[in-house]
Amino acid sequence: MRIACPYCGQRMEVGELPPLSQTACLSCHRQVTVPQWFGKWLLEERLKEEEGVEIFRALDPSLDREACVMRVSAAAFPLEEREAFLERVRLQASIAHPGVNSVYACGHEGEWTYAVTQFVGSGKAVLQRRLTPEMAMEQMRQAVSILRAAAAVGLYHGALTPKVLQADADGRLHIGGFGVAAALRLPPPSLDYCAPEFRPGQEPNLAGDMYSLGICWQTLYGNQPGLPESLRRLFHDMSAESPADRPNGYPVLAEALGMEPAATEPEPSSDKGSDGSAAAASSPRTHSLLPIVLAVSGIAVLLLLFAMILWNLWGLLIGN
């Protein structure tokens, strides 16, 4: 197998080297990973490895695009936990938001359970970027928009840290890995960002994500010049010790960040039924069925009248 050095482009023969081993480029002398096929994806660089879990930067040759491959060993995790992992991945795939890492594929492959998702390219953790107050505000708005979209399908992250908040080359925020740590019962990446009520193995929830996001924002933007004092108070409220003292939803954060109404939770309908519940909105399908319903009702009334006339005639005949 011949590959190109990702640093200088020098062609290298690596066919006799073990897959995923390291070798030095003869031209630039930098360490290069020997790729390995996994299904249809070519694993090019190991990004993270811990017991039973591996994450790679990979290439999908059929579409000529990079991807992130996370694979979980069947030897290290029971089927129940691996299926829970796939459930979270599929839920993430259902979120239609540009800031949620797209899911390309997931399933079982040999001894592995895997997920293939969007690779953020040359982006880096938000923590590594120098931001103006305007950029900081925009990234906070993007984070709220992403997490709110996930919460709308009942999905919470459970392991938010500044390293999870990734910005691409254009500065757009991306978040992935929703619920994965909890599904696999992995320890949190850092207890510093876990809510006081956090217990290992518990399902992620809004209060926990709110706390973690507040600590993240304090770390990232707490000393940012030019931020309104109201936002610093918001950071403090988000990281309150008691869940009851934290904001009870993302609309509170959206309002504080001056987001457009469309980016906040939809307002409940003002039309109420007699029992106080919101009246259902009429849909085009409902309107299209209305003429049919009316026609059927009219026919039923005519049949009833006809039956009554026949009954009266029958009574007259019997009487005579």
For each residue, the residues with C-beta under 8 A, 3 or more apart:
1: 13 14 15 34 35
2: 11 12 13 14 15
3: 11 12 14 32 34 35
4: 9 10 11 12
5: 8 9 10 11 12 25 27 28 30 32
6: 32 44
7: 25 28 30 32
8: 5 25 27 28 30
9: 4 5
10: 4 5 25 26 27 28
11: 2 3 4 5
12: 2 3 4 5 23 25 26 32
13: 1 2 16
14: 1 2 3 17 23 34 35
15: 1 2
16: 13
17: 14 21 23 34
18: 21 34
19: 34 35 36 43
20: 33 34 35 36 43 46
21: 17 18 33 34
22: 31 32 33 34
23: 12 14 17 31 32 34
24: 29 30 31 32
25: 5 7 8 10 12 28 29 30 31 32
26: 10 12 29
27: 5 8 10
28: 5 7 8 10 25
29: 24 25 26
30: 5 7 8 24 25
31: 22 23 24 25
32: 3 5 6 7 12 22 23 24 25
33: 20 21 22 44 45 46
34: 1 3 14 17 18 19 20 21 22 23
35: 1 3 14 19 20 42 43 44 59
36: 19 20 42 43
37: 41 42 43
38: 41 42 43 56 58 69 71 109 112 114
39: 109 114
40: 60 61 62
41: 37 38 58 59 60 67 69 116
42: 35 36 37 38 58 59 60 61
43: 19 20 35 36 37 38 46 56 57 58 69
44: 6 33 35 56 57 58 59
45: 33 56 57
46: 20 33 43 49 54 55 56
47: 55 56 57 68
48: 53 54 55
49: 46 53 54 55
50: 53 186
51: 76
52: 72 73 75 76 77
53: 48 49 50 70 71 72 73 76 184 186
54: 46 48 49 70 71 73
55: 46 47 48 49 68 69 70
56: 38 43 44 45 46 47 68 69 70 71
57: 43 44 45 47 66 67 68 119
58: 38 41 42 43 44 66 67 68 69 116 119
59: 35 41 42 44 64 65 66 67
60: 40 41 42 63 64 65 66 67 104 116
61: 40 42 64
62: 40
63: 60
64: 59 60 61
65: 59 60
66: 57 58 59 60 119 121
67: 41 57 58 59 60 104 116 117 118 119
68: 47 55 56 57 58 101 116 117 118 119 120 176
69: 38 41 43 55 56 58 114 115 116
70: 53 54 55 56 114 115 116 117 180
71: 38 53 54 56 109 112 113 114 115
72: 52 53 76 77 82 85 112 113 114 184
73: 52 53 54 76 77 111 112
74: 77 79 82 111 112 113
75: 52 111
76: 51 52 53 72 73
77: 52 72 73 74 81 82 85 113 184
78: 81 82
79: 74 82 83
80: 83 84
81: 77 78 84 85 183 184 185
82: 72 74 77 78 79 85 86 108 113 184
83: 79 80 86 87
84: 80 81 87 88 183 184
85: 72 77 81 82 88 89 113 115 180 183 184
86: 82 83 89 90 106 107 113 115
87: 83 84 90 91 183
88: 84 85 91 92 155 178 179 180 183
89: 85 86 92 93 103 106 115 117 180
90: 86 87 93 94 103 106
91: 87 88 94 95 153 154 155 178 179
92: 88 89 95 100 101 103 117 150 155 176 178 179
93: 89 90 102 103 106
94: 90 91 153
95: 91 92 100 149 150 152 153 155
96: 149
97: 100 145 146 149 150
98: 172
99: 142 145 146 149 172 173 174 175
100: 92 95 97 146 149 150 174 175 176 178
101: 68 92 117 118 120 174 175 176 177
102: 93 117 118
103: 89 90 92 93 106 115 116 117 118
104: 60 67 116 117 118
105: 114 115 116
106: 86 89 90 93 103 114 115 116
107: 86 113 114
108: 82 112 113 114
109: 38 39 71 112 113 114
110:
111: 73 74 75
112: 38 71 72 73 74 108 109
113: 71 72 74 77 82 85 86 107 108 109
114: 38 39 69 70 71 72 105 106 107 108 109
115: 69 70 71 85 86 89 103 105 106
116: 41 58 60 67 68 69 70 103 104 105 106
117: 67 68 70 89 92 101 102 103 104 176
118: 67 68 101 102 103 104 174 176
119: 57 58 66 67 68
120: 68 101 123 166 167 168 174
121: 66 168 169
122: 168 169
123: 120 166 167 168 169 174
124: 128 129 166 167
125: 128 129 162 163 165 166 167
126: 129 131 139 162 165 166 167 173 220
127: 162 163 165 219 220
128: 124 125
129: 124 125 126 135 167 171
130:
131: 126 135 136 139 221 224
132: 135 136 226
133: 136 137 224 225 226 227
134: 137 138
135: 129 131 132 138 139 171
136: 131 132 133 139 140 220 221 224 227
137: 133 134 140 141 227 257 258
138: 134 135 141 142 171
139: 126 131 135 136 142 143 165 167 171 173
140: 136 137 143 144 217 221 231 253 257
141: 137 138 144 145 254 257 259 263
142: 99 138 139 145 146 172 173
143: 139 140 146 147 165 173 175 213
144: 140 141 147 148 250 253 254 257 259 263
145: 97 99 141 142 148 149 259 263
146: 97 99 100 142 143 149 150 173 174 175
147: 143 144 150 151 157 175 209 213 250
148: 144 145 151 152 250 254 263 265
149: 95 96 97 99 100 145 146 152 153
150: 92 95 97 100 146 147 153 155 156 157 175 178
151: 147 148 154 155 156 206 209 250
152: 95 148 149
153: 91 94 95 149 150
154: 91 151
155: 88 91 92 95 150 151 178 179
156: 150 151 178 179 203 204 205 206 208 209
157: 147 150 160 164 175 177 178 179 204 209 212
158: 178 179 181 182 188 203 204 208 209
159: 164 177 180 181 182 188 189 204 212
160: 157 164 165 193 209 212 213 216
161: 164 165 189 190 193 212 216
162: 125 126 127 165 216 219 220
163: 125 127 166 189
164: 157 159 160 161 175 176 177 189
165: 125 126 127 139 143 160 161 162 173 175 216 220
166: 120 123 124 125 126 163 173 174 175 176
167: 120 123 124 125 126 129 139 171 172 173 174
168: 120 121 122 123 171 172 174
169: 121 122 123
170:
171: 129 135 138 139 167 168
172: 98 99 142 167 168
173: 99 126 139 142 143 146 165 166 167
174: 99 100 101 118 120 123 146 166 167 168
175: 99 100 101 143 146 147 150 157 164 165 166 178
176: 68 92 100 101 117 118 164 166
177: 101 157 159 164 180 181
178: 88 91 92 100 150 155 156 157 158 175 204
179: 88 91 92 155 156 157 158 182 183 203 204
180: 70 85 88 89 159 177 183 184 186
181: 158 159 177 184 186 187 188 189
182: 158 159 179 185 186 201 202 203 204
183: 81 84 85 87 88 179 180
184: 53 72 77 81 82 84 85 180 181
185: 81 182 200 201
186: 50 53 180 181 182
187: 181 200
188: 158 159 181 191 193 194 198 200
189: 159 161 163 164 181 193
190: 161 193 194
191: 188 194 198
192: 215
193: 160 161 188 189 190 212 215 216
194: 188 190 191 198 208 211 212
195: 198 207 208 211 212 243
196: 211 241
197: 207 208 243
198: 188 191 194 195 202 208
199: 202
200: 185 187 188
201: 182 185
202: 182 198 199 205
203: 156 158 179 182
204: 156 157 158 159 178 179 182 208 209
205: 156 202 208 209
206: 151 156 209 210 248 249
207: 195 197 210 211 243 246
208: 156 158 194 195 197 198 204 205 211 212
209: 147 151 156 157 158 160 204 205 206 212 213
210: 206 207 213 214 238 246 247
211: 194 195 196 207 208 214 215 238 239 240 243 246
212: 157 159 160 161 193 194 195 208 209 215 216
213: 143 147 160 209 210 216 217 238
214: 210 211 217 218 234 235 236 237 238 239 246
215: 192 193 211 212 218 219 239
216: 160 161 162 165 193 212 213 219 220
217: 140 213 214 220 221 222 235 238
218: 214 215 221 222 235 239
219: 127 162 215 216 222
220: 126 127 136 162 165 216 217 224
221: 131 136 140 217 218 224 227 231 235
222: 217 218 219 232 235
223:
224: 131 133 136 220 221 227
225: 133
226: 132 133
227: 133 136 137 221 224 231 232
228: 231 232
229: 232 233
230: 233 234 256
231: 140 221 227 228 234 235 256 257
232: 222 227 228 229 235 236
233: 229 230 236 237
234: 214 230 231 237 238 247 253 256
235: 214 217 218 221 222 231 232 238 239
236: 214 232 233 239 240
237: 214 233 234 240 245 246 247
238: 210 211 213 214 217 234 235 246 247 253
239: 211 214 215 218 235 236 246
240: 211 236 237 243 245 246
241: 196 245
242: 245 246
243: 195 197 207 211 240 246
244:
245: 237 240 241 242
246: 207 210 211 214 237 238 239 240 242 243
247: 210 234 237 238 250 252 253
248: 206 252
249: 206 252 265
250: 144 147 148 151 247 253 254 264 265
251: 254 255 264 265
252: 247 248 249 255 256
253: 140 144 234 238 247 250 256 257
254: 141 144 148 250 251 257 259 263 264 265
255: 251 252 258 259 264
256: 230 231 234 252 253
257: 137 140 141 144 231 253 254
258: 137 255
259: 141 144 145 254 255 263 264
260: 263 264
261: 264
262:
263: 141 144 145 148 254 259 260
264: 250 251 254 255 259 260 261
265: 148 249 250 251 254
266:
267:
268: 278
269: 272 278 279 281
270:
271: 278 279
272: 269 276 277 278 279
273: 276 277 278 279
274:
275:
276: 272 273
277: 272 273
278: 268 269 271 272 273
279: 269 271 272 273
280:
281: 269
282: 286 287
283: 286 287
284: 287 288
285: 288 289
286: 282 283 289 290
287: 282 283 284 290
288: 284 285 291
289: 285 286 292 293
290: 286 287 293 294
291: 288 294 295
292: 289 295 296
293: 289 290 296 297
294: 290 291 297 298
295: 291 292 298 299
296: 292 293 299 300
297: 293 294 300 301
298: 294 295 301 302
299: 295 296 302 303
300: 296 297 303 304
301: 297 298 304 305
302: 298 299 305 306
303: 299 300 306 307
304: 300 301 307 308
305: 301 302 308 309
306: 302 303 309 310
307: 303 304 310 311
308: 304 305 311 312
309: 305 306 312 313
310: 306 307 313 314
311: 307 308 314 315
312: 308 309 315 316
313: 309 310 316 317
314: 310 311 317 318
315: 311 312 318 319
316: 312 313 319 320
317: 313 314 320
318: 314 315
319: 315 316
320: 316 317
